Amino acid sequence: GLWGLVNNAGISTFGEVEFASLDNYKDVAEINLWGTVRVTKAFLPLIRRAKGRVVNITSMLGRMVSPSRSCYCISKFGVAAFSDCLRQEMYRWGVRVILIEPSNFVAA
């Protein structure tokens, strides 16, 4: 089995809803949301066998909104919902699902 999986890939874009293209929304969701779903589904049998952990890194913008960040917020809300559902489904198998939601920070 596999004891741990960390999903931390992510991209962002800035722009008001009126001016953001559908491709902007799709591109951000493809990495942030669907990448998390695909990787988790691929490794879940191994995680379940080991009673391991799934750690999803998202953002405070997965629980609250910010102007000009709708593409990013939508994708992170999706990861938060996916993680909450997965947590409930995996509980009976002894698999823990952890969601880390960092806020603003300054990169070193």
N, C-alpha and C positions, 0 to 999 in steps of 0.2 A: 504493500500500500504506500500511499504518499501522505505524510503527516501534515504538510502545510502548503497552502497556495496563497500567494499575495497578488492581487490584481491592482496594479498601480499605474498602468498606462493611461495617459490622458492628454487631450489637447483642448485649446480654448480659442474663441474668436470674440471679437467685440463688434457691436453694431446694433443700432436700433432695429426693432422688429420690421418696420416699414422698409428698411434698406437691406436687411439680411436676405440673402437668396435661399431658396430651398436647398440648394447644394451645400450652403454653409451649415444648415441644420443637419443634413444627412451626413456630412463629413465628420462633424463633432460626435454625433450619435454613433456612427460606425466604430469609432475608436473607444469612446468613453462607455457607452452602454452595450452595444452588440459585441464588442471585444471582450468585455467582462462576462457576458452571458456565454459566449462561445467557449472561452477558455475554461470557465467553471464547469460547463457541461462536459467538456472533454475529459477533465480530471476528476469529476465527482465520484465515479465508481472507485477509484483508488483512494480518494479521501475518505469515503464512507467505510471502506474496508479497514482503514487504519484508525477510524474514529478521530480523524484529524480536524484541521481548522481551515476555514476559508476567511481570508482577510481582504476586504475590499476598501480601497482608499478612494474616498469621494471628496466632499467639500461641504462646508456650511451652506454653500449655494445649492446643495441638494435638499435643503430644508427651508430655505428662504430665497427670496429673489433680489436681483439687483438690476438697475437699468442698464441697458446695452449688453446684457449678458444672457439673453433668453436662450440662445443656442446651447450654451454651457449649462445653464440651470436645468433645462429640460432633460438633458442627458444625465445629469447628476441626480435629479429627482428619480429618474428611472432606475439608476443603480441603487439608490436607497430603497425603493420599493422592491426591487429584485432581491436585495439582501434581506429585507424584513420577511419576505415570503419564504426564501430559502432557509432562513433561520428556523422558522416554524416547521417546515417540512423535514429538516435534518435533525431536529431535537431528538426524535425517537431513535435515531441511529447513533446518537452520541457525538455528532459532528457539531462543532461550534462555528457560528458565522459571526464575524466581527466586522463592524463598519467603523472606519476611522474617518472623521470629518474635520480635517484641519481648517482653520480660519486664516485670516490675513497673517502673513509672516514675511519677513525680509530674507531673501536668499543670501547666503554668505558669499 
